[in-house]
Amino acid sequence: MKTKYFLLAGVLLITAAVPALAQQNTIRFGVTNIQPHSSAGDFSGNGPAAFTPPGSSLYVRDKATAFFSYSPK
């Protein structure tokens, strides 16, 4: 329960400080969705079979993630 209050106090403290920082800096936060739509077929190689097992492929899925950025002027 104490952790919840400390977290709330920290958020309020940061929120109170944002107008002072906003005059000289840029602070951004939000959520972004990354959609690479990437894939690779079966891997092959000239090395030993232990490094390139048969049927290995790659597919990169879409992902949503939170971001925070700070840019000084």
PQR file of N, CA, C, O and H, with PARSE charges and radii, in Angstrom:
ATOM      1  N   MET A   1       0.821  -1.190   0.000 -0.4000 1.5000
ATOM      2  CA  MET A   1       0.000   0.000   0.000 -0.0000 2.0000
ATOM      3  C   MET A   1       0.867   1.258   0.000  0.5500 1.7000
ATOM      4  O   MET A   1       0.537   2.249  -0.651 -0.5500 1.4000
ATOM      5  N   LYS A   2       1.987   1.209   0.741 -0.4000 1.5000
ATOM      6  CA  LYS A   2       2.869   2.376   0.783 -0.0000 2.0000
ATOM      7  C   LYS A   2       3.478   2.646  -0.584  0.5500 1.7000
ATOM      8  O   LYS A   2       3.675   3.800  -0.964 -0.5500 1.4000
ATOM      9  H   LYS A   2       2.256   0.404   1.269  0.4000 1.0000
ATOM     10  N   THR A   3       3.779   1.573  -1.328 -0.4000 1.5000
ATOM     11  CA  THR A   3       4.364   1.732  -2.656 -0.0000 2.0000
ATOM     12  C   THR A   3       3.418   2.492  -3.567  0.5500 1.7000
ATOM     13  O   THR A   3       3.854   3.313  -4.375 -0.5500 1.4000
ATOM     14  H   THR A   3       3.619   0.636  -1.019  0.4000 1.0000
ATOM     15  N   LYS A   4       2.136   2.226  -3.444 -0.4000 1.5000
ATOM     16  CA  LYS A   4       1.134   2.918  -4.255 -0.0000 2.0000
ATOM     17  C   LYS A   4       1.161   4.419  -3.970  0.5500 1.7000
ATOM     18  O   LYS A   4       1.092   5.229  -4.895 -0.5500 1.4000
ATOM     19  H   LYS A   4       1.782   1.560  -2.789  0.4000 1.0000
ATOM     20  N   TYR A   5       1.261   4.788  -2.699 -0.4000 1.5000
ATOM     21  CA  TYR A   5       1.298   6.205  -2.329 -0.0000 2.0000
ATOM     22  C   TYR A   5       2.594   6.884  -2.788  0.5500 1.7000
ATOM     23  O   TYR A   5       2.571   8.036  -3.220 -0.5500 1.4000
ATOM     24  H   TYR A   5       1.318   4.130  -1.948  0.4000 1.0000
ATOM     25  N   PHE A   6       3.718   6.174  -2.694 -0.4000 1.5000
ATOM     26  CA  PHE A   6       4.978   6.731  -3.167 -0.0000 2.0000
ATOM     27  C   PHE A   6       4.943   6.949  -4.677  0.5500 1.7000
ATOM     28  O   PHE A   6       5.439   7.958  -5.176 -0.5500 1.4000
ATOM     29  H   PHE A   6       3.737   5.238  -2.344  0.4000 1.0000
ATOM     30  N   LEU A   7       4.353   5.994  -5.402 -0.4000 1.5000
ATOM     31  CA  LEU A   7       4.219   6.123  -6.847 -0.0000 2.0000
ATOM     32  C   LEU A   7       3.320   7.304  -7.207  0.5500 1.7000
ATOM     33  O   LEU A   7       3.648   8.080  -8.105 -0.5500 1.4000
ATOM     34  H   LEU A   7       3.949   5.174  -4.997  0.4000 1.0000
ATOM     35  N   LEU A   8       2.207   7.442  -6.525 -0.4000 1.5000
ATOM     36  CA  LEU A   8       1.301   8.560  -6.767 -0.0000 2.0000
ATOM     37  C   LEU A   8       1.983   9.892  -6.451  0.5500 1.7000
ATOM     38  O   LEU A   8       1.826  10.859  -7.197 -0.5500 1.4000
ATOM     39  H   LEU A   8       1.941   6.811  -5.796  0.4000 1.0000
ATOM     40  N   ALA A   9       2.735   9.947  -5.359 -0.4000 1.5000
ATOM     41  CA  ALA A   9       3.453  11.174  -5.001 -0.0000 2.0000
ATOM     42  C   ALA A   9       4.508  11.502  -6.055  0.5500 1.7000
ATOM     43  O   ALA A   9       4.704  12.671  -6.387 -0.5500 1.4000
ATOM     44  H   ALA A   9       2.864   9.162  -4.754  0.4000 1.0000
ATOM     45  N   GLY A  10       5.188  10.488  -6.583 -0.4000 1.5000
ATOM     46  CA  GLY A  10       6.185  10.714  -7.626 -0.0000 2.0000
ATOM     47  C   GLY A  10       5.558  11.249  -8.898  0.5500 1.7000
ATOM     48  O   GLY A  10       6.097  12.162  -9.523 -0.5500 1.4000
ATOM     49  H   GLY A  10       5.030   9.538  -6.313  0.4000 1.0000
ATOM     50  N   VAL A  11       4.423  10.688  -9.286 -0.4000 1.5000
ATOM     51  CA  VAL A  11       3.729  11.163 -10.489 -0.0000 2.0000
ATOM     52  C   VAL A  11       3.273  12.605 -10.308  0.5500 1.7000
ATOM     53  O   VAL A  11       3.405  13.415 -11.225 -0.5500 1.4000
ATOM     54  H   VAL A  11       3.985   9.946  -8.778  0.4000 1.0000
ATOM     55  N   LEU A  12       2.742  12.932  -9.145 -0.4000 1.5000
ATOM     56  CA  LEU A  12       2.311  14.310  -8.885 -0.0000 2.0000
ATOM     57  C   LEU A  12       3.487  15.279  -8.887  0.5500 1.7000
ATOM     58  O   LEU A  12       3.371  16.401  -9.379 -0.5500 1.4000
ATOM     59  H   LEU A  12       2.634  12.273  -8.400  0.4000 1.0000
ATOM     60  N   LEU A  13       4.601  14.851  -8.346 -0.4000 1.5000
ATOM     61  CA  LEU A  13       5.798  15.684  -8.322 -0.0000 2.0000
ATOM     62  C   LEU A  13       6.313  15.942  -9.733  0.5500 1.7000
ATOM     63  O   LEU A  13       6.666  17.073 -10.069 -0.5500 1.4000
ATOM     64  H   LEU A  13       4.695  13.939  -7.947  0.4000 1.0000
ATOM     65  N   ILE A  14       6.356  14.911 -10.552 -0.4000 1.5000
ATOM     66  CA  ILE A  14       6.809  15.064 -11.939 -0.0000 2.0000
ATOM     67  C   ILE A  14       5.843  15.948 -12.711  0.5500 1.7000
ATOM     68  O   ILE A  14       6.270  16.795 -13.496 -0.5500 1.4000
ATOM     69  H   ILE A  14       6.069  13.992 -10.279  0.4000 1.0000
ATOM     70  N   THR A  15       4.535  15.757 -12.496 -0.4000 1.5000
ATOM     71  CA  THR A  15       3.530  16.563 -13.182 -0.0000 2.0000
ATOM     72  C   THR A  15       3.666  18.037 -12.805  0.5500 1.7000
ATOM     73  O   THR A  15       3.473  18.911 -13.649 -0.5500 1.4000
ATOM     74  H   THR A  15       4.188  15.069 -11.858  0.4000 1.0000
ATOM     75  N   ALA A  16       3.991  18.313 -11.562 -0.4000 1.5000
ATOM     76  CA  ALA A  16       4.170  19.697 -11.127 -0.0000 2.0000
ATOM     77  C   ALA A  16       5.427  20.311 -11.740  0.5500 1.7000
ATOM     78  O   ALA A  16       5.472  21.519 -11.972 -0.5500 1.4000
ATOM     79  H   ALA A  16       4.148  17.603 -10.876  0.4000 1.0000
ATOM     80  N   ALA A  17       6.446  19.494 -12.006 -0.4000 1.5000
ATOM     81  CA  ALA A  17       7.702  20.000 -12.548 -0.0000 2.0000
ATOM     82  C   ALA A  17       7.673  20.156 -14.060  0.5500 1.7000
ATOM     83  O   ALA A  17       8.510  20.871 -14.612 -0.5500 1.4000
ATOM     84  H   ALA A  17       6.410  18.513 -11.818  0.4000 1.0000
ATOM     85  N   VAL A  18       6.738  19.512 -14.746 -0.4000 1.5000
ATOM     86  CA  VAL A  18       6.698  19.544 -16.205 -0.0000 2.0000
ATOM     87  C   VAL A  18       6.556  20.956 -16.773  0.5500 1.7000
ATOM     88  O   VAL A  18       7.266  21.264 -17.730 -0.5500 1.4000
ATOM     89  H   VAL A  18       6.058  18.932 -14.298  0.4000 1.0000
ATOM     90  N   PRO A  19       5.690  21.840 -16.256 -0.5600 1.5000
ATOM     91  CA  PRO A  19       5.612  23.184 -16.833  0.2800 2.0000
ATOM     92  C   PRO A  19       6.937  23.953 -16.777  0.5500 1.7000
ATOM     93  O   PRO A  19       7.243  24.713 -17.696 -0.5500 1.4000
ATOM     94  N   ALA A  20       7.710  23.769 -15.733 -0.4000 1.5000
ATOM     95  CA  ALA A  20       9.008  24.438 -15.643 -0.0000 2.0000
ATOM     96  C   ALA A  20       9.978  23.874 -16.676  0.5500 1.7000
ATOM     97  O   ALA A  20      10.752  24.624 -17.270 -0.5500 1.4000
ATOM     98  H   ALA A  20       7.462  23.152 -14.987  0.4000 1.0000
ATOM     99  N   LEU A  21       9.944  22.577 -16.894 -0.4000 1.5000
ATOM    100  CA  LEU A  21      10.825  21.960 -17.881 -0.0000 2.0000
ATOM    101  C   LEU A  21      10.374  22.258 -19.305  0.5500 1.7000
ATOM    102  O   LEU A  21      11.203  22.361 -20.210 -0.5500 1.4000
ATOM    103  H   LEU A  21       9.315  21.967 -16.411  0.4000 1.0000
ATOM    104  N   ALA A  22       9.083  22.395 -19.508 -0.4000 1.5000
ATOM    105  CA  ALA A  22       8.545  22.570 -20.853 -0.0000 2.0000
ATOM    106  C   ALA A  22       8.972  23.886 -21.488  0.5500 1.7000
ATOM    107  O   ALA A  22       8.930  24.012 -22.712 -0.5500 1.4000
ATOM    108  H   ALA A  22       8.410  22.312 -18.773  0.4000 1.0000
ATOM    109  N   GLN A  23       9.377  24.858 -20.703 -0.4000 1.5000
ATOM    110  CA  GLN A  23       9.807  26.137 -21.253 -0.0000 2.0000
ATOM    111  C   GLN A  23      11.140  26.007 -21.983  0.5500 1.7000
ATOM    112  O   GLN A  23      11.405  26.780 -22.904 -0.5500 1.4000
ATOM    113  H   GLN A  23       9.411  24.756 -19.709  0.4000 1.0000
ATOM    114  N   GLN A  24      11.975  25.062 -21.604 -0.4000 1.5000
ATOM    115  CA  GLN A  24      13.288  24.924 -22.195 -0.0000 2.0000
ATOM    116  C   GLN A  24      13.498  23.590 -22.899  0.5500 1.7000
ATOM    117  O   GLN A  24      14.445  23.452 -23.673 -0.5500 1.4000
ATOM    118  H   GLN A  24      11.760  24.434 -20.856  0.4000 1.0000
ATOM    119  N   ASN A  25      12.649  22.614 -22.653 -0.4000 1.5000
ATOM    120  CA  ASN A  25      12.862  21.270 -23.163 -0.0000 2.0000
ATOM    121  C   ASN A  25      11.564  20.694 -23.719  0.5500 1.7000
ATOM    122  O   ASN A  25      10.480  21.235 -23.503 -0.5500 1.4000
ATOM    123  H   ASN A  25      11.879  22.726 -22.024  0.4000 1.0000
ATOM    124  N   THR A  26      11.700  19.598 -24.432 -0.4000 1.5000
ATOM    125  CA  THR A  26      10.536  18.898 -24.959 -0.0000 2.0000
ATOM    126  C   THR A  26      10.477  17.518 -24.334  0.5500 1.7000
ATOM    127  O   THR A  26      11.443  16.757 -24.393 -0.5500 1.4000
ATOM    128  H   THR A  26      12.581  19.158 -24.608  0.4000 1.0000
ATOM    129  N   ILE A  27       9.342  17.199 -23.738 -0.4000 1.5000
ATOM    130  CA  ILE A  27       9.121  15.886 -23.142 -0.0000 2.0000
ATOM    131  C   ILE A  27       7.917  15.272 -23.843  0.5500 1.7000
ATOM    132  O   ILE A  27       6.857  15.892 -23.932 -0.5500 1.4000
ATOM    133  H   ILE A  27       8.557  17.816 -23.690  0.4000 1.0000
ATOM    134  N   ARG A  28       8.087  14.055 -24.337 -0.4000 1.5000
ATOM    135  CA  ARG A  28       7.007  13.358 -25.022 -0.0000 2.0000
ATOM    136  C   ARG A  28       6.862  11.956 -24.446  0.5500 1.7000
ATOM    137  O   ARG A  28       7.845  11.307 -24.092 -0.5500 1.4000
ATOM    138  H   ARG A  28       8.948  13.552 -24.264  0.4000 1.0000
ATOM    139  N   PHE A  29       5.623  11.508 -24.361 -0.4000 1.5000
ATOM    140  CA  PHE A  29       5.371  10.126 -23.977 -0.0000 2.0000
ATOM    141  C   PHE A  29       4.084   9.671 -24.635  0.5500 1.7000
ATOM    142  O   PHE A  29       3.201  10.477 -24.929 -0.5500 1.4000
ATOM    143  H   PHE A  29       4.823  12.036 -24.649  0.4000 1.0000
ATOM    144  N   GLY A  30       3.990   8.386 -24.861 -0.4000 1.5000
ATOM    145  CA  GLY A  30       2.811   7.841 -25.502 -0.0000 2.0000
ATOM    146  C   GLY A  30       3.000   6.387 -25.848  0.5500 1.7000
ATOM    147  O   GLY A  30       3.824   5.691 -25.254 -0.5500 1.4000
ATOM    148  H   GLY A  30       4.707   7.731 -24.622  0.4000 1.0000
ATOM    149  N   VAL A  31       2.225   5.932 -26.817 -0.4000 1.5000
ATOM    150  CA  VAL A  31       2.270   4.546 -27.269 -0.0000 2.0000
ATOM    151  C   VAL A  31       2.441   4.550 -28.777  0.5500 1.7000
ATOM    152  O   VAL A  31       1.807   5.343 -29.473 -0.5500 1.4000
ATOM    153  H   VAL A  31       1.555   6.497 -27.300  0.4000 1.0000
ATOM    154  N   THR A  32       3.277   3.684 -29.280 -0.4000 1.5000
ATOM    155  CA  THR A  32       3.489   3.570 -30.717 -0.0000 2.0000
ATOM    156  C   THR A  32       3.326   2.116 -31.143  0.5500 1.7000
ATOM    157  O   THR A  32       3.553   1.200 -30.353 -0.5500 1.4000
ATOM    158  H   THR A  32       3.792   3.040 -28.715  0.4000 1.0000
ATOM    159  N   ASN A  33       2.937   1.914 -32.379 -0.4000 1.5000
ATOM    160  CA  ASN A  33       2.772   0.574 -32.926 -0.0000 2.0000
ATOM    161  C   ASN A  33       3.787   0.389 -34.049  0.5500 1.7000
ATOM    162  O   ASN A  33       3.792   1.149 -35.017 -0.5500 1.4000
ATOM    163  H   ASN A  33       2.753   2.658 -33.021  0.4000 1.0000
ATOM    164  N   ILE A  34       4.643  -0.615 -33.920 -0.4000 1.5000
ATOM    165  CA  ILE A  34       5.685  -0.884 -34.909 -0.0000 2.0000
ATOM    166  C   ILE A  34       5.233  -2.077 -35.740  0.5500 1.7000
ATOM    167  O   ILE A  34       4.916  -3.133 -35.194 -0.5500 1.4000
ATOM    168  H   ILE A  34       4.639  -1.232 -33.134  0.4000 1.0000
ATOM    169  N   GLN A  35       5.202  -1.909 -37.073 -0.4000 1.5000
ATOM    170  CA  GLN A  35       4.743  -2.957 -37.970 -0.0000 2.0000
ATOM    171  C   GLN A  35       5.805  -3.238 -39.025  0.5500 1.7000
ATOM    172  O   GLN A  35       5.720  -2.703 -40.130 -0.5500 1.4000
ATOM    173  H   GLN A  35       5.459  -1.050 -37.517  0.4000 1.0000
ATOM    174  N   PRO A  36       6.810  -4.070 -38.713 -0.5600 1.5000
ATOM    175  CA  PRO A  36       7.885  -4.307 -39.674  0.2800 2.0000
ATOM    176  C   PRO A  36       7.506  -5.230 -40.829  0.5500 1.7000
ATOM    177  O   PRO A  36       8.090  -5.119 -41.907 -0.5500 1.4000
ATOM    178  N   HIS A  37       6.547  -6.139 -40.640 -0.4000 1.5000
ATOM    179  CA  HIS A  37       6.156  -7.101 -41.676 -0.0000 2.0000
ATOM    180  C   HIS A  37       7.381  -7.769 -42.301  0.5500 1.7000
ATOM    181  O   HIS A  37       7.506  -7.807 -43.525 -0.5500 1.4000
ATOM    182  H   HIS A  37       6.072  -6.229 -39.764  0.4000 1.0000
ATOM    183  N   SER A  38       8.275  -8.291 -41.480 -0.4000 1.5000
ATOM    184  CA  SER A  38       9.509  -8.911 -41.967 -0.0000 2.0000
ATOM    185  C   SER A  38       9.492 -10.413 -41.725  0.5500 1.7000
ATOM    186  O   SER A  38       8.950 -10.891 -40.728 -0.5500 1.4000
ATOM    187  H   SER A  38       8.173  -8.260 -40.486  0.4000 1.0000
ATOM    188  N   SER A  39      10.092 -11.143 -42.650 -0.4000 1.5000
ATOM    189  CA  SER A  39      10.240 -12.578 -42.473 -0.0000 2.0000
ATOM    190  C   SER A  39      11.435 -13.044 -43.293  0.5500 1.7000
ATOM    191  O   SER A  39      11.880 -12.355 -44.211 -0.5500 1.4000
ATOM    192  H   SER A  39      10.531 -10.755 -43.460  0.4000 1.0000
ATOM    193  N   ALA A  40      11.943 -14.210 -42.954 -0.4000 1.5000
ATOM    194  CA  ALA A  40      13.043 -14.826 -43.689 -0.0000 2.0000
ATOM    195  C   ALA A  40      12.736 -16.303 -43.826  0.5500 1.7000
ATOM    196  O   ALA A  40      12.244 -16.931 -42.888 -0.5500 1.4000
ATOM    197  H   ALA A  40      11.581 -14.769 -42.208  0.4000 1.0000
ATOM    198  N   GLY A  41      13.022 -16.857 -44.984 -0.4000 1.5000
ATOM    199  CA  GLY A  41      12.781 -18.277 -45.225 -0.0000 2.0000
ATOM    200  C   GLY A  41      13.768 -19.150 -44.485  0.5500 1.7000
ATOM    201  O   GLY A  41      14.469 -18.687 -43.585 -0.5500 1.4000
ATOM    202  H   GLY A  41      13.421 -16.348 -45.746  0.4000 1.0000
ATOM    203  N   ASP A  42      13.822 -20.414 -44.863 -0.4000 1.5000
ATOM    204  CA  ASP A  42      14.739 -21.351 -44.218 -0.0000 2.0000
ATOM    205  C   ASP A  42      16.179 -20.861 -44.326  0.5500 1.7000
ATOM    206  O   ASP A  42      16.641 -20.464 -45.396 -0.5500 1.4000
ATOM    207  H   ASP A  42      13.253 -20.791 -45.594  0.4000 1.0000
ATOM    208  N   PHE A  43      16.881 -20.898 -43.184 -0.4000 1.5000
ATOM    209  CA  PHE A  43      18.280 -20.492 -43.161 -0.0000 2.0000
ATOM    210  C   PHE A  43      19.138 -21.578 -43.796  0.5500 1.7000
ATOM    211  O   PHE A  43      18.805 -22.762 -43.739 -0.5500 1.4000
ATOM    212  H   PHE A  43      16.505 -21.221 -42.315  0.4000 1.0000
ATOM    213  N   SER A  44      20.221 -21.173 -44.388 -0.4000 1.5000
ATOM    214  CA  SER A  44      21.190 -22.137 -44.901 -0.0000 2.0000
ATOM    215  C   SER A  44      22.576 -21.541 -44.723  0.5500 1.7000
ATOM    216  O   SER A  44      22.719 -20.323 -44.607 -0.5500 1.4000
ATOM    217  H   SER A  44      20.492 -20.212 -44.435  0.4000 1.0000
ATOM    218  N   GLY A  45      23.570 -22.362 -44.702 -0.4000 1.5000
ATOM    219  CA  GLY A  45      24.922 -21.872 -44.521 -0.0000 2.0000
ATOM    220  C   GLY A  45      25.946 -22.911 -44.900  0.5500 1.7000
ATOM    221  O   GLY A  45      25.621 -24.071 -45.153 -0.5500 1.4000
ATOM    222  H   GLY A  45      23.454 -23.351 -44.797  0.4000 1.0000
ATOM    223  N   ASN A  46      27.195 -22.475 -44.935 -0.4000 1.5000
ATOM    224  CA  ASN A  46      28.293 -23.358 -45.305 -0.0000 2.0000
ATOM    225  C   ASN A  46      28.944 -24.001 -44.088  0.5500 1.7000
ATOM    226  O   ASN A  46      29.814 -24.860 -44.228 -0.5500 1.4000
ATOM    227  H   ASN A  46      27.459 -21.532 -44.730  0.4000 1.0000
ATOM    228  N   GLY A  47      28.522 -23.584 -42.883 -0.4000 1.5000
ATOM    229  CA  GLY A  47      29.147 -24.082 -41.664 -0.0000 2.0000
ATOM    230  C   GLY A  47      28.598 -25.438 -41.256  0.5500 1.7000
ATOM    231  O   GLY A  47      27.832 -26.065 -41.989 -0.5500 1.4000
ATOM    232  H   GLY A  47      27.815 -22.886 -42.769  0.4000 1.0000
ATOM    233  N   PRO A  48      29.006 -25.878 -40.067 -0.5600 1.5000
ATOM    234  CA  PRO A  48      28.515 -27.162 -39.557  0.2800 2.0000
ATOM    235  C   PRO A  48      26.990 -27.146 -39.385  0.5500 1.7000
ATOM    236  O   PRO A  48      26.390 -26.087 -39.199 -0.5500 1.4000
ATOM    237  N   ALA A  49      26.384 -28.312 -39.448 -0.4000 1.5000
ATOM    238  CA  ALA A  49      24.932 -28.431 -39.343 -0.0000 2.0000
ATOM    239  C   ALA A  49      24.403 -27.927 -37.996  0.5500 1.7000
ATOM    240  O   ALA A  49      23.238 -27.543 -37.902 -0.5500 1.4000
ATOM    241  H   ALA A  49      26.871 -29.172 -39.599  0.4000 1.0000
ATOM    242  N   ALA A  50      25.236 -27.922 -36.960 -0.4000 1.5000
ATOM    243  CA  ALA A  50      24.802 -27.461 -35.640 -0.0000 2.0000
ATOM    244  C   ALA A  50      24.448 -25.976 -35.646  0.5500 1.7000
ATOM    245  O   ALA A  50      23.632 -25.531 -34.839 -0.5500 1.4000
ATOM    246  H   ALA A  50      26.183 -28.234 -37.037  0.4000 1.0000
ATOM    247  N   PHE A  51      25.054 -25.209 -36.545 -0.4000 1.5000
ATOM    248  CA  PHE A  51      24.796 -23.776 -36.593 -0.0000 2.0000
ATOM    249  C   PHE A  51      23.613 -23.408 -37.479  0.5500 1.7000
ATOM    250  O   PHE A  51      23.053 -22.321 -37.332 -0.5500 1.4000
ATOM    251  H   PHE A  51      25.717 -25.570 -37.200  0.4000 1.0000
ATOM    252  N   THR A  52      23.228 -24.277 -38.383 -0.4000 1.5000
ATOM    253  CA  THR A  52      22.092 -24.010 -39.256 -0.0000 2.0000
ATOM    254  C   THR A  52      21.157 -25.221 -39.273  0.5500 1.7000
ATOM    255  O   THR A  52      21.182 -26.010 -40.218 -0.5500 1.4000
ATOM    256  H   THR A  52      23.683 -25.160 -38.502  0.4000 1.0000
ATOM    257  N   PRO A  53      20.335 -25.370 -38.232 -0.5600 1.5000
ATOM    258  CA  PRO A  53      19.429 -26.514 -38.195  0.2800 2.0000
ATOM    259  C   PRO A  53      18.384 -26.408 -39.308  0.5500 1.7000
ATOM    260  O   PRO A  53      17.964 -25.303 -39.653 -0.5500 1.4000
ATOM    261  N   PRO A  54      17.963 -27.534 -39.871 -0.5600 1.5000
ATOM    262  CA  PRO A  54      16.986 -27.491 -40.956  0.2800 2.0000
ATOM    263  C   PRO A  54      15.629 -26.977 -40.475  0.5500 1.7000
ATOM    264  O   PRO A  54      15.211 -27.236 -39.347 -0.5500 1.4000
ATOM    265  N   GLY A  55      14.963 -26.253 -41.349 -0.4000 1.5000
ATOM    266  CA  GLY A  55      13.633 -25.737 -41.021 -0.0000 2.0000
ATOM    267  C   GLY A  55      13.638 -24.482 -40.178  0.5500 1.7000
ATOM    268  O   GLY A  55      12.584 -24.086 -39.680 -0.5500 1.4000
ATOM    269  H   GLY A  55      15.302 -26.042 -42.266  0.4000 1.0000
ATOM    270  N   SER A  56      14.775 -23.839 -39.995 -0.4000 1.5000
ATOM    271  CA  SER A  56      14.837 -22.609 -39.210 -0.0000 2.0000
ATOM    272  C   SER A  56      14.425 -21.437 -40.085  0.5500 1.7000
ATOM    273  O   SER A  56      14.944 -21.265 -41.188 -0.5500 1.4000
ATOM    274  H   SER A  56      15.631 -24.160 -40.399  0.4000 1.0000
ATOM    275  N   SER A  57      13.498 -20.636 -39.597 -0.4000 1.5000
ATOM    276  CA  SER A  57      13.076 -19.434 -40.313 -0.0000 2.0000
ATOM    277  C   SER A  57      12.792 -18.339 -39.293  0.5500 1.7000
ATOM    278  O   SER A  57      12.865 -18.569 -38.086 -0.5500 1.4000
ATOM    279  H   SER A  57      13.076 -20.776 -38.701  0.4000 1.0000
ATOM    280  N   LEU A  58      12.472 -17.164 -39.777 -0.4000 1.5000
ATOM    281  CA  LEU A  58      12.268 -16.016 -38.901 -0.0000 2.0000
ATOM    282  C   LEU A  58      11.049 -15.243 -39.353  0.5500 1.7000
ATOM    283  O   LEU A  58      10.855 -15.015 -40.547 -0.5500 1.4000
ATOM    284  H   LEU A  58      12.412 -16.977 -40.758  0.4000 1.0000
ATOM    285  N   TYR A  59      10.219 -14.835 -38.389 -0.4000 1.5000
ATOM    286  CA  TYR A  59       9.082 -13.971 -38.659 -0.0000 2.0000
ATOM    287  C   TYR A  59       9.023 -12.928 -37.558  0.5500 1.7000
ATOM    288  O   TYR A  59       8.970 -13.284 -36.381 -0.5500 1.4000
ATOM    289  H   TYR A  59      10.376 -15.020 -37.419  0.4000 1.0000
ATOM    290  N   VAL A  60       9.032 -11.648 -37.909 -0.4000 1.5000
ATOM    291  CA  VAL A  60       8.994 -10.553 -36.939 -0.0000 2.0000
ATOM    292  C   VAL A  60       7.563 -10.040 -36.878  0.5500 1.7000
ATOM    293  O   VAL A  60       7.020  -9.571 -37.878 -0.5500 1.4000
ATOM    294  H   VAL A  60       9.075 -11.359 -38.865  0.4000 1.0000
ATOM    295  N   ARG A  61       6.962 -10.130 -35.709 -0.4000 1.5000
ATOM    296  CA  ARG A  61       5.560  -9.729 -35.537 -0.0000 2.0000
ATOM    297  C   ARG A  61       5.438  -8.251 -35.203  0.5500 1.7000
ATOM    298  O   ARG A  61       6.407  -7.602 -34.807 -0.5500 1.4000
ATOM    299  H   ARG A  61       7.403 -10.511 -34.897  0.4000 1.0000
ATOM    300  N   ASP A  62       4.225  -7.734 -35.371 -0.4000 1.5000
ATOM    301  CA  ASP A  62       3.925  -6.359 -34.999 -0.0000 2.0000
ATOM    302  C   ASP A  62       3.955  -6.242 -33.475  0.5500 1.7000
ATOM    303  O   ASP A  62       3.705  -7.213 -32.760 -0.5500 1.4000
ATOM    304  H   ASP A  62       3.439  -8.261 -35.693  0.4000 1.0000
ATOM    305  N   LYS A  63       4.264  -5.040 -32.994 -0.4000 1.5000
ATOM    306  CA  LYS A  63       4.358  -4.836 -31.558 -0.0000 2.0000
ATOM    307  C   LYS A  63       3.967  -3.420 -31.200  0.5500 1.7000
ATOM    308  O   LYS A  63       4.366  -2.474 -31.878 -0.5500 1.4000
ATOM    309  H   LYS A  63       4.467  -4.251 -33.574  0.4000 1.0000
ATOM    310  N   ALA A  64       3.194  -3.264 -30.144 -0.4000 1.5000
ATOM    311  CA  ALA A  64       2.876  -1.953 -29.588 -0.0000 2.0000
ATOM    312  C   ALA A  64       3.744  -1.759 -28.352  0.5500 1.7000
ATOM    313  O   ALA A  64       3.903  -2.677 -27.547 -0.5500 1.4000
ATOM    314  H   ALA A  64       2.870  -4.033 -29.593  0.4000 1.0000
ATOM    315  N   THR A  65       4.299  -0.573 -28.207 -0.4000 1.5000
ATOM    316  CA  THR A  65       5.180  -0.308 -27.072 -0.0000 2.0000
ATOM    317  C   THR A  65       5.023   1.132 -26.602  0.5500 1.7000
ATOM    318  O   THR A  65       4.701   2.023 -27.388 -0.5500 1.4000
ATOM    319  H   THR A  65       4.169   0.173 -28.861  0.4000 1.0000
ATOM    320  N   ALA A  66       5.250   1.344 -25.334 -0.4000 1.5000
ATOM    321  CA  ALA A  66       5.211   2.698 -24.773 -0.0000 2.0000
ATOM    322  C   ALA A  66       6.544   3.375 -25.014  0.5500 1.7000
ATOM    323  O   ALA A  66       7.576   2.706 -25.078 -0.5500 1.4000
ATOM    324  H   ALA A  66       5.511   0.620 -24.695  0.4000 1.0000
ATOM    325  N   PHE A  67       6.539   4.705 -25.149 -0.4000 1.5000
ATOM    326  CA  PHE A  67       7.790   5.425 -25.320 -0.0000 2.0000
ATOM    327  C   PHE A  67       7.808   6.687 -24.482  0.5500 1.7000
ATOM    328  O   PHE A  67       6.767   7.236 -24.122 -0.5500 1.4000
ATOM    329  H   PHE A  67       5.701   5.248 -25.097  0.4000 1.0000
ATOM    330  N   PHE A  68       9.008   7.129 -24.182 -0.4000 1.5000
ATOM    331  CA  PHE A  68       9.259   8.366 -23.445 -0.0000 2.0000
ATOM    332  C   PHE A  68      10.482   9.009 -24.073  0.5500 1.7000
ATOM    333  O   PHE A  68      11.504   8.348 -24.253 -0.5500 1.4000
ATOM    334  H   PHE A  68       9.854   6.683 -24.475  0.4000 1.0000
ATOM    335  N   SER A  69      10.393  10.281 -24.405 -0.4000 1.5000
ATOM    336  CA  SER A  69      11.552  10.962 -24.967 -0.0000 2.0000
ATOM    337  C   SER A  69      11.742  12.322 -24.312  0.5500 1.7000
ATOM    338  O   SER A  69      10.778  12.972 -23.908 -0.5500 1.4000
ATOM    339  H   SER A  69       9.562  10.818 -24.258  0.4000 1.0000
ATOM    340  N   TYR A  70      12.973  12.732 -24.215 -0.4000 1.5000
ATOM    341  CA  TYR A  70      13.345  14.017 -23.652 -0.0000 2.0000
ATOM    342  C   TYR A  70      14.342  14.676 -24.584  0.5500 1.7000
ATOM    343  O   TYR A  70      15.378  14.092 -24.903 -0.5500 1.4000
ATOM    344  H   TYR A  70      13.756  12.203 -24.542  0.4000 1.0000
ATOM    345  N   SER A  71      14.037  15.896 -25.027 -0.4000 1.5000
ATOM    346  CA  SER A  71      14.918  16.615 -25.949 -0.0000 2.0000
ATOM    347  C   SER A  71      15.238  17.994 -25.400  0.5500 1.7000
ATOM    348  O   SER A  71      14.348  18.841 -25.327 -0.5500 1.4000
ATOM    349  H   SER A  71      13.196  16.371 -24.768  0.4000 1.0000
ATOM    350  N   PRO A  72      16.487  18.245 -25.012 -0.5600 1.5000
ATOM    351  CA  PRO A  72      16.850  19.598 -24.558  0.2800 2.0000
ATOM    352  C   PRO A  72      16.968  20.540 -25.738  0.5500 1.7000
ATOM    353  O   PRO A  72      17.323  20.111 -26.835 -0.5500 1.4000
ATOM    354  N   LYS A  73      16.682  21.798 -25.537 -0.4000 1.5000
ATOM    355  CA  LYS A  73      16.806  22.791 -26.606 -0.0000 2.0000
ATOM    356  C   LYS A  73      18.242  23.161 -26.820  0.5500 1.7000
ATOM    357  O   LYS A  73      18.545  23.986 -27.682 -0.5500 1.4000
ATOM    358  H   LYS A  73      16.393  22.147 -24.645  0.4000 1.0000
TER
END
